[in-house]
Amino acid sequence: MMRRCRLVLSVLCVSLLLGACATRAPRPETTAGTPTLTDPQARQLVHTWQQQLADYLARTGDGDPAALAQLPAQRATGTLRPARISFGVLDLDARIAEADGYDVQGLLLATPHAQGYVFMVGIMQRGGYRPQALVDLRPVTMQLQGGHLSWAVGDSDTQALARYRAAIDPTVPLRFPADKDHFELVPCAPGLCVAEQLTQARWAVAP
């Protein structure tokens, strides 16, 4: 009888200890956090996107940015907004195609503007064969000067990105641009700014 009581007490103590460890140990999702991308990494990915866009224009329009009009236009579902043109580069830095790495999409905003063609460029991180997180957003301008393309890449903005990500609908597949996005150029000195109307998030790019 005494042995039996000791055995029950031992099992009970072990269970209590394991339970305490389980409650104090951090959950995996809290330690992992939101995926992030350093500024040099993001700029390198944007640079690759720029190179492939320049290659596309050279092949399709002899370097003329007007060839962007030949890209398939995407129409947002359930809205009356005009169709949108975007240029994407997939599987950057991927070890396995479509499994990981980054997808870079540039949404064309102005055709052209005083600063040239203006894009909102989003970088989507992939993992497990699906989009995992939007890790960077920034405006990019492109101008044709003397037969050559010149670029200006804006800075990412941590607060603006957080505001945009907080409004992402978790019930629909993650992608950029999203159907509900409404990016527009807004007055901003000395360069130009891009604002997302629904979230009031804003990014700037110098000329």
C-alpha positions in Angstrom: 0.0 0.0 0.0 2.8 2.4 0.9 4.6 1.6 -2.4 1.5 2.3 -4.3 1.0 5.7 -2.6 4.6 6.6 -3.3 4.2 5.7 -7.0 1.0 7.8 -7.3 2.8 10.8 -5.6 5.8 10.4 -7.9 3.6 10.4 -11.0 1.7 13.4 -9.7 4.9 15.4 -9.1 6.3 14.7 -12.5 3.0 15.8 -14.1 3.0 19.0 -12.1 6.6 19.7 -13.1 5.9 19.1 -16.8 2.9 21.2 -16.7 4.8 24.1 -15.2 7.5 23.8 -17.9 4.8 23.8 -20.6 3.2 27.0 -19.3 6.5 28.8 -18.9 8.1 27.8 -22.2 7.5 30.3 -25.0 5.2 29.2 -27.8 6.9 28.7 -31.2 4.9 31.4 -32.9 5.9 34.1 -30.4 9.6 33.3 -30.6 9.5 33.2 -34.4 7.9 36.6 -34.7 7.0 38.3 -38.0 9.5 37.6 -40.8 11.8 40.6 -41.5 14.1 41.7 -44.3 17.2 44.0 -43.8 17.4 47.1 -46.0 20.4 45.8 -48.0 18.6 42.5 -48.7 15.5 44.3 -49.8 17.5 46.7 -52.1 19.3 43.8 -53.7 16.0 42.0 -54.4 14.5 45.3 -55.8 17.7 45.6 -57.9 17.1 42.2 -59.4 13.5 43.1 -60.2 14.8 46.3 -61.9 17.2 44.3 -64.0 14.5 41.9 -65.2 12.1 44.7 -65.9 14.8 46.4 -68.0 15.4 43.1 -69.8 11.7 42.7 -70.5 11.5 46.3 -71.9 14.5 45.7 -74.1 13.1 42.4 -75.5 9.5 43.6 -75.9 9.7 47.3 -76.8 13.3 48.0 -77.7 13.8 49.7 -74.3 10.7 51.8 -74.5 8.7 51.8 -71.2 5.5 52.1 -73.2 5.8 48.3 -73.7 4.5 48.0 -70.1 1.0 48.5 -71.7 1.5 45.0 -73.2 1.6 43.3 -69.8 -1.6 41.5 -68.7 -3.9 43.8 -66.8 -5.3 42.5 -63.5 -8.8 43.5 -62.5 -9.6 43.5 -58.8 -12.7 41.4 -58.0 -15.8 43.1 -56.7 -14.6 46.7 -57.4 -15.1 49.2 -60.2 -11.4 50.3 -60.2 -9.6 50.2 -63.5 -7.5 47.2 -64.3 -4.0 47.3 -62.8 -0.6 46.5 -64.4 2.1 44.9 -62.5 5.5 43.3 -63.2 6.6 40.4 -61.1 9.8 38.4 -60.5 9.5 35.0 -58.7 11.6 32.6 -56.8 14.5 35.0 -55.9 17.1 33.4 -53.6 15.0 30.2 -53.5 16.6 26.9 -52.8 13.6 25.1 -54.3 11.4 26.8 -56.9 8.1 28.0 -55.5 8.9 26.5 -52.1 10.9 29.3 -50.5 12.7 32.5 -51.4 11.0 35.8 -52.4 8.5 37.0 -55.0 8.8 40.7 -56.0 5.8 42.5 -57.5 5.9 46.0 -58.8 2.4 47.7 -59.2 2.4 50.4 -61.8 0.9 53.6 -60.4 1.6 56.4 -63.0 2.2 56.2 -66.7 4.1 58.4 -66.9 4.5 61.0 -64.1 6.8 64.0 -63.8 9.2 61.7 -62.1 8.8 59.0 -64.8 6.9 55.7 -64.3 6.1 55.1 -60.6 5.8 51.6 -59.1 4.9 50.4 -55.6 7.1 47.4 -55.1 6.2 44.6 -52.6 8.4 41.7 -51.5 6.7 38.5 -50.5 8.5 35.9 -48.5 7.6 32.3 -49.4 7.8 29.2 -47.1 6.4 25.7 -47.4 5.2 26.4 -51.0 3.0 29.3 -50.1 3.3 33.1 -49.4 4.4 33.6 -45.8 4.6 37.3 -45.2 4.9 40.7 -47.0 8.3 41.7 -45.7 8.9 45.0 -47.6 7.1 47.8 -49.4 8.7 50.8 -51.1 8.1 53.1 -54.1 10.4 53.0 -57.2 10.5 55.4 -60.1 11.8 54.7 -63.6 12.7 57.2 -66.3 14.0 56.9 -69.8 16.9 59.4 -70.2 19.1 59.5 -73.2 18.1 56.0 -74.2 18.9 54.6 -70.7 16.7 53.8 -67.8 17.4 55.7 -64.5 15.9 54.6 -61.2 15.1 56.0 -57.8 14.4 53.5 -55.0 12.5 54.8 -52.0 13.1 53.7 -48.4 11.0 51.2 -46.6 9.0 52.6 -43.6 8.6 50.3 -40.6 5.4 52.0 -39.3 3.8 52.2 -42.8 4.5 48.6 -43.4 3.1 47.6 -40.0 0.0 49.6 -40.7 -0.5 48.0 -44.1 0.1 44.5 -42.8 -2.3 45.0 -39.8 -5.1 45.5 -42.4 -4.4 42.4 -44.4 -7.5 40.2 -44.5 -6.5 36.8 -43.0 -9.5 35.1 -44.7 -8.2 35.5 -48.3 -4.9 34.2 -49.8 -2.0 36.4 -49.1 -0.7 38.3 -52.2 0.5 41.7 -53.4 -1.2 43.8 -54.6 -4.3 42.8 -52.8 -7.7 43.4 -54.3 -8.6 46.1 -51.8 -5.4 48.0 -52.1 -5.7 51.6 -53.3 -2.3 53.1 -53.8 -2.1 56.7 -55.1 0.5 59.5 -55.6 0.0 62.3 -53.1 1.7 65.8 -52.9 5.1 65.5 -51.2 8.2 67.7 -51.3 10.9 67.5 -52.4 10.2 64.1 -54.1 7.0 62.3 -54.3 4.9 60.1 -51.9 2.7 57.1 -52.3 -0.2 56.6 -50.0 -2.4 53.6 -49.5 -5.9 55.1 -49.1 -7.5 52.6 -46.9 -4.8 52.3 -44.2 -3.3 55.9 -44.6 0.1 54.3 -44.8 2.6 56.5 -46.7 6.1 56.0 -48.4 8.4 58.6 -50.0 11.0 58.5 -52.8 13.5 61.2 -53.6 13.9 62.3 -57.2 
